[in-house]
Amino acid sequence: MFGIGVVCYLFLGGMGGGLCIVLGILALMVPDLLVSGCFSSAYRGFFARGYAAAALILLLGSLCLLADSGNYDALKHLFVPRRLTYLTAGAYLLTALIVISVAYSICWRGGSIRALRTLYRCRAILSILLGIAVTLYTGLYLSDLPAVAVWHTPLLPLLFFLSSLSCGLACAPVVAYMAGEWGAFSASLVSLVKVDAAVIALEIAIVALFVAAPFWGSSDSSASLARQVSTWALIGGAVAPAFWVAFVAIGLACPLALELRPGRNRAFGRYAIIAAAVVVGAFVMRYVIVEVGVHPEALIGGA
């Protein structure tokens, strides 16, 4: 039911959605004088490459999900369902975000993004709202499955959202570098690491709550016991090394330490390391959470 393709989909969908959120926010921060005037090639190159990257990431995520399911005939039921479900809403949201990402990339690349300020802001806000919806719905879908106790918590959508937003913030400098505009935007994008540091700090707090919450109280219900078994599998079972090393140490502690390091170093290498660490942590976090939800007893037995 939940193979590696689903994990890749959760990861890539979140990263693509997070990047669209960040691009939308950065677009809103463009000076009003430029909105009603002529954007420089630096702006056009950065946003065109950014939205193209987001569209590609989201499309790859969708293909991973499709390949994992193998049931291509079910697509018609996904888009024309008898009733609205999380999966159906997610398919609509993901498709819409891919379409507007491609459209925005074409507009920025062609220089036709110039428009009335209100229309320009509506475009940016749509990118933000759809990005938030895409980053949230997978967590909401998993948390709405009471049969998997460890997922059945409101902390899961929040954790997925913060992880996705962190990916978007960490990848924005990479987009600027790949677009050849690092020199033009390095001073502005360096400030993103401060925002990402705050997001990672919140993510650490949510992870701590996610791990500790199953052991609060003395409930002997089957759901509570199942949640504790899954959590033990996460922190002390077969996936524990991936959780503590790849996610907590590399994905959270390493980028946070680099982002909080004093100094005004604008060398791209530092931000490339931050982005790589955040991306690795985001993927591993989704992998271990899916694993402990699917077969926690086997993971404890393999510890």
N, C-alpha and C positions, 0 to 999 in steps of 0.2 A: 504493500500500500504506500509506503514512504521509502522510496529508494534514493540513491545518490542524486538522481535527476531532480527529485523534489527539493532536496537540500540546495542544489545549485539554483533552482528556481527561486527559493526563498531568499537566497543570498543575492543573486543578480537582480531580482525584482526590487529588493530593498535598496541595493546600491544605486540602481537607476532612478528609483523614486527619490532617494536622498539627494542625488545630484540635481534633479529637476527642482527640488525645493531650494537648494542653494543658488542655482542659476536664476530662479525667479526672484529671490531676495536681492541678489546682486544687481539684477536688472532694475529693480525698484530704487536702488541706490545710485543709479546713473544720474548725473546732474540734469536738471530740467532743461538747461540751455542746449544740451546735446540731444535730448529727446525730441525737441521741436526743430533741431537743426540737422546737421550732417554728422553721423557717427564716424569716428576715425576707423582706419583699417584694423587697429588693435582691438577695438570693441567688437567689430564684426567678426574678426578671426576667433577671438576667445569664445563668444557666445555661439557662433556657428559650430565650432569644434565641440563645445560642451554639449549642446543639444544632440549633435550627431552621435557623440559617445554615449549619451543617455539612451537614445533610441536603439543603438546597437546592443547595449547591455540588457535592456528590457526585452528585446527580440530574442537574444540568446537565452535569457531566462525562460521565456515562453517555449522555445524549442526544446529546452531541457525537460520541462514538464511534459510536453507532448511526447517526447521520446521515451520518457520513463513510464508513462501510462500505456503507450502502445495501442490505445483504443481510439483510433482516429475517427471512427464512425460516431463517437460520442460528442464530437464537436458541435454537431447541429443541436443536440440537446443542451449543450452548455450555453449557446448563444440564443436559442429559442426554447427556453425551459417552460415547464408547466407551472413552476412557482419560482420566485426569486430566492436564491440562496447566496451564501458568502462566495462560493465559487463562481456563480454566474455574475454577481456584482463585481468580483475581482477581474473576471474576463473582460467585462465592459470597461472597467477603469484602466486596466493594463493596455487594452487596445487604444483607448482614447489618449493615454499618455504617450504611447508610441507614435500615434498620428500627429499630435501637436508637437512632439519633439522633432520629428522629421520636418514638419511645416516651419517651425521656428528656425531650424538650422538652415533651411533653404532661404527663408526671408533674410536672416542675418548675413548669409553668405552673399546674397545678391544685393544687399544694401537697401532692400525695400522695407525694412523694419520701421523706417521713419513714418510716423503717424501722429494723430492727435494724442496729447498726453494721456487723456482718459482711456483711449483704446490701447495705448502702449501699456498702461498700468493694468488694465484688465487682462491682457495677455500674460503678464508676469504673475498676477494673482492666480490665474487659472493654472499656470505651471505649478505654483506652490500648493494649491488646494488638491490638485490631482496627485501630486507627489506625496502629500500627506496621506491621502486616501489609500494609495497603493502600498505605502510602507506600513500602514496600520492594519489593512484588511487580512493579511496572512496571519498575523498574530491573533486577530479577533476570531478568525476561522478556527485556528488550533485551540484557542481558549474556550471555544463554544462546544468542545467535544468532551462531555463529562465522563465518557468511558476511559479517557486518558487523564488520570487525576493530576499528574504533574503539570499538564498544560492548562488545566481548568482553573486559571487564575488571571485576574486583571493585570497582573505584573507582566505577563508575557507580551501583550501588544505594546506596552510601554517600552519594554526591553528591545523589541524588534525595531520600534520607531527610533529610539535613541541610537541604536547601532547603525541604522540606515542613514540617519542624519550625520553621524560622525563620518561615515564613508563619504558622503557628499562633500562635507567640509574638508576632509583630508585629500580628496581627489581633485578639488578645484585648482590648487596650484599645479598639479600634474597636467591638467587640461591646458592651463596657460603656457606651460613649458612645451607641451607637444604642439601647441598652436604657434610656437615661436614668439610668444608675447610675454615671456617671463620678465624681461627687462622693463616692460611697460607697466606690468601689474604686480611685480614682486612686493612693492611697498604696501599696496592695498591688501593683497592676499595674505601677507604675513600676519595681519590682524586676525585672520580666520582661525589661526591656531589657538588664540585665546578663547574664542567661542567654542572650538572643539574641545579644549581642555575642560571647560565647564560641562559640556555634553558628556564627556567621558567620566567626569566625576559623578554626574547623575547616574550614568550607566553602572558604575561601580556600586553605588548605593542600591540600585534596583537589583543587581545581581546578589548582593548581600541579603536583601530581603527575600529574594526568590529562593535562596538556599536555606535561610533560617526559618522562614514562615512555616514549613511543614512540621517543625518540631516544637512550635509554640502550643501551649495547652496540653491537654491529656485526652484528646478524643480517641476513642477506639473504633471509630467507624472504618468501614472497608476502604472508603475513599481516602481518609487520612493516612491509613497504613500504607496504601498503595503509593501515595504521594511521598511518604518517607522512604519507601523502598527505592523509588525512582531517584530521589535526591541522594541517597547513599550511593547509588550506582554512578551518579554524576560526580560526586566529590571523593569517592573512594573505590570505585569500581574500575572496570577495564578502560573506560574513557576518561578517567580522572587525570592521567598525564596530559591528554589533549586539552582538558578543561583548564587545569592549573598552569600549564606551560604555554600552550599555543594561544589560549584565549586570555586568561588573566594576566600572565606575565608579558607575553609578546603583544597581544591585542589591546590591552588596557594600560598596564603599568609602563611599558616602554614608550608609547607615544605620549602619554601624560607627562613622563619625566622630561622628554625632549621638548614638549610644548611649554613646560614651566621653567625650563632652563633660561636664566637671564641672558640678555644680550640681544643684539639686533642683527644677527647673522642672516643674510638673505641668500646665501648659497642654496641652490636648488637641492643639493644632495640631502640636506637635513629633512626637507619636506617630502622627498621621495621615500626616505626611510619611514617617516611617520605614516605616509599613505600606505606603504606596503604592510606595516605592522597592523594598522587598523583594518585593512582588507582581510588579512589572514585571520585576525581575531573574529571578524564578523562571520566569516565562513565557518570557522571551527565552532563558534557559539551555536549556530543553527544546527550543525552536524551533531554535536553532543546532545542537544536538547531533543532532537528528533530521535536519536538512538535510545536515550533513557526513557522516552515515552513509548517506544515500540516494544522493546524487550529488556526491561530493567533487571529482571531476575537473572537472565543469562549474563549480563554485564557484571553483576556482583559475583556470580559464580566463576567468572573468568578473571577476577581481580587477583 
